[in-house]
Amino acid sequence: MTTFDDILEEAGKFGRCQKRIFALLCMVSMPWAGVYVGIVFQGFTPDHWCRDSAAVEMRQSCSWSLPHSHKLTVPMSNNSGEPQRSSCERYAVDWNATELTCDAQELDLSRTPRTGCTEGWEYDYEGRQSFVTEFDLVCADGWLVDMYQATLNVGFLIGSIAIGYLADRFGRKMSFLMSNLLNGIAGILVAIAPNYVALLVFRTLYGFGVKGGWVAGYVLITEIVGVEFRRTVGVIYQMFFSVGILILPLLAYFITDWRWLQVVITVPYIIFLSYYWFIPESPRWLLSQNKKSKAVKITENMAKENKMTLSKNIETLADDNADSSTASFMDLIRTPKMRKHTFILSYNWFTSAVVYQGLIMRLGILGGDVYIDFLISGLVEFPAAFLILFTIERIGRRIPFASANIVAGASCFITAFIPDSMFWFKTVVACIGRLGITMAFEMVVFVNTELYPTFVRNLGVSVCSTLCDVGGIVAPFLLYRLAVIWLELPLIIFGSLAFLAGGLVLLLPETRGVPLPDTIDDIEFPERAKEKVALKNQQLANLLPSNNVSSNKDPSTV
């Protein structure tokens, strides 16, 4: 029997064909950044205050500046620990009936009753429009902004499971294309949503397709390259998400309306439908479905594009996982070490999502130049991929993984207590935290695959990564609600989560240089697995021809 990995030796492990497909699929990661963290711009909450039509008329007729007008008409509040003008109350005054003159400098309304914003709000947003300003999602309705991100992650949670099943049932390519069709339709529906309830429904549908399609692309590219290229391909595929992070603030700067920004983010998904003619189905999946003739044809086309020649071994091509055991959720928690791995990895998926999304969304509430801040924080993500590729084969997985979480946690704690007057120092420390959590987020993906045996590996990754979406649901509520109490309080929570994650990672075994486990016994009794590998190597050495042993050649080269 010849496996697909054997045929890749002849067809090319990462030739011109795979590079072309890889380049095309990397494009999929870029618009996902706009979907994932576009709330920073689409849901930006600017400074706002109660609209009072009579006060507005007086301000205009007297040519008052906004600060002067607010000094006279907007009450003070002390919601976040520092006195500031209220965003949610106004004086219950009939300005048409007052004797206030245009040259008034002070007005004592301290004993005047206050009322809510019955006429809506005014926003200081320089002609820009977010869905917050369009639907007045401030004050008592401010929590509804959190739902914009939470519903997206609900879609991620359901979609990644559903489309993962469809990818195994109907193929990687078909599920990828159907996801992008759904993305195109749902994305446009988000852009034309008539009200906020409809917006949330369409946003959930959007999340359903976006993550599932991204994962289908990830699986497809890793299945058509040689084993030694999978990790590099996977890390770079994720790195293009960071490219999207850099492009997003540039788009948002020039596109001032959130609806048009949504359209621009969605257009690539419609273009990706053209991939029907440019990317093949996964030969591995075709073999698993007993569609050998199609798998052979695609493999021959890959070899032709790579300018390689296949031997007759392809005639015996077969699925190398055909006899794999059926996995169940209980396999993940039945035995002690599997249970430990499942808990620690699930917690790390959760923490990575909470801290990563939280740090990005926090940029929208700091009050600085959100475009510059977002661009700088995006730039620091790029070293994460290179640090991973540089360290994992030299140092291992566990120490870089734990260190990334601990650095992220420490940076969050330190940033929280640096005064605003030390702006650049605070920015640098915050960026180090962003680098750490980006590195941790990218590492949990492949560390997860290395800590489960073959027959339960896909299920293990799927179950653990659902906590990523749960973290995404929780993140906006943690950030926006706690920031009302104290702007830096979310950083304390993020830091605590990341520190604990780093400590738990140290309890995991090192997997550098260790063969992927095949059975649960390989996990529970790793010393037996090592003995099994050593015995297999000894048996192979004993099979070497005696004439080669007596020669001057190194037996390992025979």
Salt bridges, closest charged atoms under 4 A:
ASP5 OD1 - ARG230 NH2 3.77
ASP5 OD1 - ARG284 NH2 2.46
GLU9 OE2 - LYS13 NZ 3.04
ASP52 OD2 - ARG90 NH1 3.12
GLU89 OE1 - ARG114 NH1 3.33
GLU106 OE2 - LYS71 NZ 2.97
GLU122 OE1 - ARG59 NH2 3.02
GLU134 OE2 - ARG259 NH2 2.54
ASP146 OD2 - ARG481 NE 2.90
ASP168 OD1 - ARG172 NH1 2.73
GLU223 OE2 - ARG172 NH2 2.74
GLU228 OE2 - LYS13 NZ 2.62
GLU305 OE2 - ARG20 NE 2.83
ASP331 OD1 - ARG334 NH1 2.83
GLU381 OE2 - ARG434 NH2 2.74
GLU393 OE2 - ARG231 NH1 3.52
GLU393 OE2 - ARG397 NH1 3.33
ASP420 OD1 - LYS426 NZ 3.00
GLU450 OE2 - ARG231 NH2 2.35
GLU450 OE2 - ARG397 NH2 2.96
ASP469 OD1 - LYS211 NZ 2.99
GLU488 OE1 - ARG362 NH2 2.66
GLU488 OE2 - LYS426 NZ 2.70
ASP522 OD1 - LYS532 NZ 3.39
